[in-house]
């Protein structure tokens, strides 16, 4: 029975959903043993973690952690894991989580497995993880004194346990070398409407939109559905939409109830970002586009004809 440590991240005064998914994996690996959660600042959120399976919550409080400092957090992860004798450390498979966990593993001289979808306790720990943008599942054994891994976003459901946890706040030991890389300022991206990462419905346009102006029917349908607007990498490269709208392996990973893709071919890198979608509706002129085989529902046709028709029908049924 291994002691498990889970790195939990937060943003905008809320716990990160992928961190809670990592906590669920940590609970399964602990098999009834202690599950320690590490929270960087955000002390008011600590009490919530007991309800997601943590038995002990450690809140790192230090002035230098007011902004993101990956090497500092990596040191905290490594120091705490060592002091606890943790056999497994789990982090969220987000940009932040993978950045920190990779540094923590390098600091300890340990192997690191990213984007895991399953793990089986044992010596060595065996994980199943996504490779090649999610198109391949790899089973691997982690050989080391401590298993370091992150959970793939939106693959495992976060399961509440209804328990409680003891909370301890501590001041970590840091030095200047730990702060060599840190965020010194932020320029907020322009955000309008629903957040892409949290949206229940996402409407995405791809190269088939043809131009920035060609996104008008995508935006119109998204507005009617109260949905977020997404786009493919080809669209951001063309400058039609900002990178903040990009869905995919190098964009935002989403898990909506409904994902509508219009004019998107369905390249592996894009589909890796929407594996958590509950239902996919694809609209494409090419019946042989990869996305058509992956979708739950498919419409073969021109997005510039089909999307306005859908919007018109929605308005008709609403009487507007």
N, C-alpha and C positions, 0 to 999 in steps of 0.2 A: 504494500500500500504506500504509494509515493505522496509526498507533500507537494501540492500543486500551487504555483503562483501565477496569477493572471493579471496582465497589464490592462488597465481600463482607462480609456480616454474619454474626454467629454468636450462638448462645444456648445456655446450659447446656453449655458446653464442646464444642459441635458446630457445624460449618459449616451455615449455612442452605441448605436444598435449593434454594430459588428462586435464591439467589446462584450456586449451581453451574450452574443452568440459564442464568443470565445469562452465566456464564463460557463456556459452550458457544457461545452466540450470539457472544460477543466473539471467540472463536477463529475462527469462520467469517468474521467481518468482517475480521479481521487478515490472512487469506489467506496465512499463513506468516510474517507480520511479528510483531513483539514484542507480547505480551499482558501488561500490567501489572495486578496485582491490588492493591487497597488494603484492608487489614484494620485495623480499629480495635481495638487491644489484642489479646487472645487470641493472643499470639505463639506459643504451642505448636502452634497449628493451622496456622501459616503453611507449614510444610513439606509439608502435605497438598495445597496448591493446585497444585503442579507436576503432580500426577497428574491434574488436571482442566484442564490446558491453559495455566496461567500460566507465563510465562517469567521474570518478575520479580515478587516480592512485597514490598510496602512496608507495614511495620507501624507505624502511628501510635501512639506511646506518650506519654501526657500525663496527669497527675493529674486534670485536669478531665474526662477522658473515662471516668472510672469509672462515671458514669451517662450516660444518653442525653441528648445536647445537639445537636439537629439543625442549628442554625446553625453550631456549631463544626465538625461533620463536613462540612457543606456547604463551609465555607471550606477545609478540608483537601482535599476533592475538587477544588475549583476551583484551589487553589494547585498541587497535584500535577499536574493535567491541564495547566496552563500550563507548568510546568517541564519536563514530558515532551514537550510539543508534541503532545498527544493529539488526534486528529481525531474520535474517538468515545469517549464515556463511557457505560457500561452499568451499570445498577443493578437490584436485585431489585424486582419489582412488588409488594412487600409494603407494609404501612402504613409501616414504618420506611424502606424503600427509596424509596418515592414521596415521602415527606415530605422526606427529605434531598435527593434529586435535583431536586425542584421548587425548593428553596431554592438549590441550587448553580446551577441554570440562571438563576434570577432574579438571583443575585449577579453572574453573568457577562453578563447581558443577552441570553441565548440562548433560543431556543424549546426546548420540552421535549415529548417524545412518550412517554406512559405506556402500559403494558400492550401492548407489541408482541409479536406472535407470529412475525414474520419481518422480515428486513432485508436489503437488497441494497446492497452497497458501490458507491459512485459519488459523483459530485459533481453534484447533491446526493445524500445518502443517502436511499433510499426505504424506508419501513417499512410494514408491515401491522399494524394494531393493533385491539384490541377496543374497540367503543363500545357505548353503550346496554346496559350490563350483559352484554356478550358476544353480544348478538343481532345485531350488525352489525359487519362488518369494514371498516375504512377504510384505503385506501392513501394515504399522504401523503409528500411530499418535505420533508426538513428542511433549510431554508436557513440556514446559519450557518457560522462558522469552526470550530465544534465541534458534533457531533451529540450531544444529551443524550437518553437514552431508558432506559426500564425494560422488563424482559421480563415478560409476563403469567405468573402462577404456574401451574405444572403443565401448560403447553401444549407446551413444548419439553422433550425428554428431556435430562437431564444426562449427557454422554458422557465417560467417563474417557479420558485420553490416555496415561497411564502415563509421563509425562515428569517432569522435575524443574525446579526454579526457584531462582534466587538470591534470598536473603532479606535485606532491609535494614530495620533498625529506626531510626526517626527521631523527633525531638521537634518537632511542628508549632508554628508561631507562632500564638498565640491571644490575644485580649484580652477585656475584660469584656463588650463588646457581643456577642461570639460566644456568651456564656454566659447571655444574658438569658433564654433559654428552655432549661430543662433539667429533668430529672427529679430531684426532691429526696427522693422516698420512694416506696415501692411497697407496696401491700396485695395480697398474693397472692390470686388467685381460688381458691375451693374447687375442687379437682380430685379426682375419684374415678374410678378405673379407667383406661381407655385414653385417651391424648391424642387429641383430635379431629383435630388437624392431621396426626398421624403414623399413625393407625389404618388397618389394612388392610381393615377392614369397619366401616361406619357405619350405624346404624339411626336414622332420623329420623322424628319425629312432627310433624304439623302441626295446623292448626286442627281437623281432623277428630277429634283426640283428645278434644275436648270440655271438658276440664278438666285440672288438674294431676294428679288421680287417674287420669285417662284415659291417662296415660303409662305406667301399670304394665305393660301388655303390650309396649310398646316397650323398656322397661328389662329386662324378663324375657328377651326375645329377644336383646338386646344382650349380656346376661350369658352366655347359653348359647353365643353365637358368639365370645365374647371381643372384642366390638366396642365402639366408642364410641357414646354416645347424642348425637344431634343434634336440632335443632328448627328451625322456620321463624321468620321475624321476627314473624309474627302471634302465635306462642306466647310469645315474650319480651315483647311488648307487653302481652299478657294477664297476664303475671306467673307463668305456669305453669312456666317453666324459666329459668335465668339466661342472660344474654347470652353468656356463655362457651360455651354449647351451640349458639349460632346458626350455621347454615351459610348462606352467601350473600354477596352483594356487600358488605353492611355487616356481615358476620359473618366466619366463618373459611372460607377457601377450601381445599377438600380434594381429595385424589386417591387414594381407596381402590381396592382391587381390586373390591370390591362395595359398592354404595350402595343401601340399602333405604329407600324413602320410603313412609310410611303416613299417609294423610290430608293429604297436601301437594298443593296444586293445581298447583304448578310454575310460579309466576310467574317472569318473566325475571330478577328480582333474585336469586331463590333459585338458579335453575339456573346463574347465572353463577358461583356458588361451588362447583359440583360438576362443572365441565366436564372435570376431570382424571380422573373416575371411569372405571375400565375397564369396568364393567358396572353398569346401573341396573335395579333391580326396583321398580316402582311399584304401590302398593295403594291403590285409591280407589273410592268408591262411584259416582263420576261418570265414565262411560266417555268423556266428552268433555273431561275436565280436560286442560289443556295438557301436564301431565307424562306422560300416557299416550302421546302421540305422540313423546315424547322418550326414553322408556324402552326398554331392550333387552327387558325382560320386563314384562308388565302383568297384574295380577289385579284384576278388577272385583268389588268387594264391601266389606263393612264391616270396617275394620281391627280392631275389637273382637272379631270372629269369626275373621278370618283369621290374625292374629298369634298368638293362643293356639293355634290349630290347628297352625301351623308349629312352635311351641315344643313342643307335645305330641308331634309326630312326631319331632322331634330327640331328645327324651327317650326315646321308644320305641326308636328305632334305636340309641341308646347303651345301652339296657337299664337306664335309671335312672328 
